Amino acid sequence: MDYVTAGESHGPFLTAIISGFPANVPLDQEQLLAQLRQRQIGYGRGGRMKIETDQVQVTSGVHFGQTLGSPIGLLLANQDYENWQHVMSTWSDTDRQTPENRKRVITRPRPGHADLVGGLKYRHLTDLRNVLERASARETTMRVAVGNLCQQFLAHFNIQVCGIVTGIGSALLSQAAITTMSRPLTATKFRSEIITPVQNSDVRTIDPTAASQMRQAIDQAKADQTTLGGQIRVVVQGLPAGLGSYISAPQKLDARLSQALMSINAIKGVSFGDGFALGQASGRNTLDLITYQDGRYQRAANHQGGLEGGMTNGTPLLIDLVMKPIPTQPTGSPTVDVQTHEPVLATVERSDTTAVPAAAVIAEAMTAITIMQAFCEMFGSDDFARIKRNYQAYLDESND
């Protein structure tokens, strides 16, 4: 299973094509739309999300709620294109030359964004909008759509993914709460105790006290006319042992997950399990000791975050991410005009005070996509019923 997205932030449409998605998988439209709404909401989001509705259309590959095995097409109209159609026209630039529209030509790159480097690489220095329109996090809307279809597939095997905010600025979720949400849970309990409360929180966290502190931090950053980053934990429950492989570097699942998650805008760090704290502990204290109980192998701890040798080991997958503050500052930042080379203030595009809650949803999507790819490589990718048989046979064999 693979995918590609296309589209610009203020262009007419965002699109995605998914190839290799198995046939005969039941999908639910409301779940897809609900997940896109999760990406839009969140305390600290900017004005763009008040314009967009993100009603994605499935244009191919699904018939009467079941996949066909052929490419799945996704199409999403950008509502804001109505205000940008003269600037973002595909063919004619006549209207762009008006004084009003010329104001939207960008020659003042924003530090921390792709503006300058992209302009140099693709020779877009006459208008850096050609860079930022594609580099915008608006593209992740389609990744969330693709990821939700993967989440729906995985849910048929009782594999569930949840991205949870563990910190915004200096407001942090307690270690006790992080430990609680990371413990092994059945699919039903994980949904009721973790997923549902997170989805109902405007900062996507599980503790009301921490949520209040996060909102206060966002309010203060907004008053200070700056932005905030934060931290996210992705928890995956219900995974079998053996996804991924140790036999070659590109097949190691932790490497694949790292690449996928680092591709999210503003993510600057990824770790698994105890992460960087492992470097300060003794080897004896970081072992996930193996036991055999109730007819299956189990672990006494989960310091490694559910991965050993590039493969899942059957415990919950625990991934931590760090997101930097959004570089766009409401007051502008010192920069250099690429046409005059004079010191100026950077262009200010509409932005959020923080997008950490939205990034948690995107992290869910990227994790689900990567897990599904590994799952289908191991158990098949043609027909849903055949995959289920292969999976059950593997579980039966593993428990012999």
N, C-alpha and C positions, 0 to 999 in steps of 0.2 A: 504494500500500500504506500502510495506517495501522493504528493499534492504540489500545486503551484498556485500562487496568488498573483493578482494583477490589479492595477488601479492606483489613482492618485487621491490624496486626501480630499481635495475639492473638485475632483473630476466627476463625471456623470455617474460612474458605477464603480463598485468594487466587485471583483470576481474571483472565483477559485475553481479549479478542476482537480478532482480526486480520482486517481487511477488505482486499480488493483483492490478496490474495496470488495469484500466477498459478496456473493449473491445470496438473496433470500434472507437478509438480516432485517428484522422488523425495526422500523424507526418511527419516532413520534415527533410531529411538527412542533407541538407545544413545548416539549423539552428543549428543542433547538432554539426557539424564540425566547424562552425563559432564560437560557444561558446567555444569550446576547444582551438581554436586559440587565443581567448581573454585571456584565462588563461596563455598561453605561452608567449604572448608579454608583453611589459612593460619596461619602462626605469629602469635600474638597475638590470635586470635579468642576470643570469650567463650563462656559456657556454653550460650547459646541453640542454637548449631550442633551441640551434642551431643544435643539433643532432636529437632531436625528432620531429616527424611530427604529432603525436597524431591523426592518422586516425582510429578512433574507428569503429569496425564492430558490427552490430547488428546480432546476431547469432540465435535468436529465438524470438518468441512472436510477430513478426510484419510481415505482409503479404501485399505486394503491398501498403506499406505506411500506413497501419492501424493496430492497436494493436488487438491481438486475445483474450486477457484476460488471456492467459497463461503466465508463467514466461518469462520475457524479458532477454536475455543473451547479454552481452556486452563484447567484447574482443579487447584488444589493445596491439600490439606488441611494446616492448621497443627496439628501434633501437640501443641503447647503449649496449644491451646485447651481441652484437658481440664482444665487447671489454672486456666483463666480464664473458663469458661463462665458462671458466675454473675455475674461482673463485666462480661463482654462480651455478655450476652444481647441478642438482637435485640428482644424484645418486653417481657418482664417485668423490672422492677427490684426486685422484692420481696426476692430473695436478696441483692441488693447492699446492702441496708440493714442487714445483720448487722454487728456491730462489726468482725469480721475483714475483711469485704469493704470496709467503709468506709475501711479503712486504704489501699486502693488508689485512692481518690479523690485527685486531684492538684490542689493549689492553690498549690504552690511551684514556679514556672516555672524551668527550667534555662537559664542564660545560654548563648547560642550555638545554641539550638534554636528551633523554631517555636512553642514552648509559649505564651509571653505574647502575641506579635503575633497568632497564630492565634486565641487565646482572645478577644482584643479584636475582631478582624475578624468572627468567626462567633458571638460572644456565648456562648462556652463557659467563662466564668470560674468557673462553679460546679464544673466538673470538666474540667481541662485534658487529661485522658486522651482526650477526644474529639478533641483536636488531635494529640497525639503518636502515637496509634495509626496514623493515616494518614500522618503526616509521617515515620514510621520508615523506615529504610533496608530494612526487611523487604520493602517494596513492590518493590524492585529485583529480587527473585527472578523476578517475572514479566517484567520487562524483559530479564533474561538469557535466559529461555525464548524470548521473541519474537525476541531478537537471534540466538540460535543457529539458529533456523529460517532467518533471513536469511543467516547465515554459511554454512549448508548450501547455500542457493540460490547464493550468490556463488562457492562452491567449485567449482561446475559450470563456471564461467568462469575458473577458476584465479586467483580473487581471494581472498586470505587476510588475515585480520585477527588481530593479536596485541597484547595489552596487557601491557607489561613494566614491572616496578617498577624505577625508577632511583634511588630513595632512600627511606629511612625515617629520619626524624629527621636526624641529622648523618651517618649512614652512607650513602655515595653510591657508585653504580656509576661506574667510571672513564670518562672521555671516550672513551678508546680502545675500550672495550667498547660504548659507545653508538654510536660510529661504525661499528663492525663489524656490529652488529645492524641498522643502518639502511641498509646498502648494498643495491643491487638484487640479488635472488636469484630463482632459479626457484622454482616452487611446491614442488617436491620438496625442494630444499635449505633453503628457508625453514622447512618443517615439521620437517626433521631437525635443523637447526642452531639454530633459534630456538624454534619453538613447543613441540616436545617437551621440551627442557630446561627451559623456563619452566614448563610444566605439571607437571613433576616436582619443581620447587622449592617449598618451603613458604613462600617469600617472593616467588615468581614473578619471579626474576631469573636472569641467565645466567652470572654469575661466582661461583664457590664462595667466594672470599675476601670479596667484598662481601656475599654471603648470610650468612656467619658474623658479619660486623660488624653487619648489620641485626638478626639475632637477639639479639646482645648488647645493642644499643640498646633493643630491645623488652623484654628481661629487666630492664634498668635502669629503664625507665619503669614497669614493673609494680612493681618494688621501691619506687619513689618514689611509687607510687599516683597516677600521672598517665597521660596518653595521648600518642600520637605521630601526626603526619601524615607526608606524604612526597610523592614525585614519581613520575609514571608517563609512559612513552612508548608511544603506540599507533602501530604500524607496519602499513601496508596495502600489500601487494605485489600486482602483477598488474593494476593499474588501467589502463584505456585513457585516452587523452587525451580531454577534452571533457565529462566528467560535471559537471553544474552549468551555470551560464550567467553571462554578463556583462551581460545585457540588462535585468535589474531586480534591485534589492537583495534581495528575498526568495528569489531563485533562486541567489544566490551560494553555492557549496557550503561555503566556509569559514565563512560566516555561519551556515548551517544546522548544520554540525558543532559550532560554538561553542555554539549554543543547546542542542543535544542533550546535549553533554558537561557544560555548566554546570548542567544539570538534575539531575545526580547529586549525592546528598547529600554535603556538605562539600567539593565541588570549588570552589576559589576563583580559579583562573586557568587559561586555555587559551592556547597559542601554537602556531605552525606553523613547522617548519624550524628555522632559527637563532633564531627568536622575538625576544625582547627584545635579544639581542646585535646584531641588525640595526641597532638605533638607534645603535650605537657604531662602526659600520663605514662605510667609503666605498662609494659606489654601485658603483664598478668591482669591488670585492672581494666583492660580493654577487650578481653576475650568474650565472645558470645558463646558460652559453653553449650555443648551439644548434649541433649538428653533424648530418650526414646520413651514416650508415654502415649497411652491410648492408641497404640498402633501406628504412630507416626513420629518422625523426628521433630524435636522442638528445640528452642533456644532459651537459655536462662536470662538473656539480656539482648539488647539491640544497639550496641555501641556503633556498629558498622552501618547502621541505617538500612538494613535489609539487603545488602549487597556483599558478596564475597567473590573474588576472582573475576569480577566483571559480570556476575550473574546474580539474579535474585536468589535468596536463600529461604524464602517462605515466611519471613517476618515482615511487618509493615515497612514499606519503603519510605524513608524520611529524608527529605531534601530541603536544605535551607538556602535562601537567596537573599542577596542584598541589592537594593535598588537605590541608585543615587538620586539626589534631588533633581527635579526637572530643570535643565539649564536655563530655559527661557525665564528671564526676570521681568516682572511688570514694569520696572523703571528703566529697562534696557541695561546692557553691559558694555563696557569699553571694548571697542574693536577697531578694525581698519576697513574703510571702504575699498572694495576690490577694483574699482574703476579709478579712483583718485589717489588711493593709498594714504589718505588723510585719516587721522584719528576721528572716530565718530562713536555714537551709541548704536548698538546692534538693533536690528529689526526686532520688534515685539509682535509675535504672532499670538493669537488667542491660545491660552494654555490653562492648566490646572494648578491649584496650589499643591496638590499631591495626587498621584495616580497609583499609589500603592495598592488600594483595594482592587482596582481594575487589573493591575499587574498580577495579582493573585489568581484572578480568573484566567488570564492569559497563560500563566504558569500551569494551571490545571490542564489547559488545552494542549500545550506543548508536551507535557508529561504523558497525557493520554495518547497522543499521536505516536510518540516514541514507544510506549508500552505496547500499543496495538501492532505496530510494525514488528516488534520482536515476537509477539504472540503469534502472529500469522506466519512468520518465518518458521516457527517451531511446530505449529499445529495445522498449517494449511491456510489457503487464502481464496479458494474457489467457491465452495458452498458451505453455508452456515451449519447445516445439519452434519456434514462430514467433519467440520472443524470441532463441533461439540463431541462427536464420537471419538475423535483423536485425542481430545483433551481429557475426556473421561477415562480413556484407556491409559493415558499417561499417569493420571492420578491413582488409578487402581494399581498400576505397576509400582509406583513410588511407595505405596503403602503395604506392598507385599512383604 
